[in-house]
Each structure stands twice: as structure tokens, then as C-alpha cells.
Amino acid sequence: MAICISGAFTADDRYVRVLRWTFLRDSETVLCELGLTGNDTAYQLRVDPLWNPTGVSVEVFEDAMSAFQRHAMIERVLVDDGWTLESFESKKLERPRAPVTTSS
């Protein structure tokens, strides 16, 4: 999941929680990830590989409820099409650091 960042970090800002669902059908895998955007102002839902009825691989939501509702819709379509939930993970990922610039 790509994470956009800006500004300085505090100790708590160095990490972002990402929820990850892995679905399997035969030898195919679909990965769904949900996490905050880098500036913590919105939720990002990413589906990989590029499987999504709207043709969009990343969707952004202003609130958690909308993001979870969209995930539930995708999960329902997958399960109805014969996919099974292989795993669920909740991980704390370190955000990439923004380059430090200095002025002379």
C-alpha cells in the first residue's frame, strides 16, 4: 500500500495500522488492504491484483464506516464467486520518511 506523507514525525506518527485480507480461489489470490492515508485524513482501500468492478484499484474514503462498507461489498462479491478468506492480518507498518532538506 502506498503511503503519502508530509511534515515531521512524532514517535506515534512513525507507524500506520494496515488491515489486510487475502482471498483465494484455485491458484488465484486477491489482496485487500485498508489503512489511513499518510496524513491521517482519509482511509484508503486497495485491491490487488487490479480486481474491482469499477475498474479502480485504490479508493479513498473520508470515514472508516464507508471504507468498511465498501470492503464488505467487495468481500461479498468475492465469496459469492467462490473465493475464500485465506488470512486476515492487522499490521503496524513504519511510514517511509520524507527526505530532509536543509537551506543554506
HELIX and SHEET records of a PDB file:
HELIX    1   1 ASP A   12  ARG A   14  5                                   3    
HELIX    2   2 ALA A   64  ASP A   80  1                                  17    
SHEET    1   A 5 VAL A  58  PHE A  61  0                                        
SHEET    2   A 5 TYR A  43  ASP A  48 -1                                        
SHEET    3   A 5 GLU A  28  LEU A  36 -1                                        
SHEET    4   A 5 TYR A  15  ARG A  25 -1                                        
SHEET    5   A 5 THR A  84  GLU A  94 -1                                        
END                                                                             
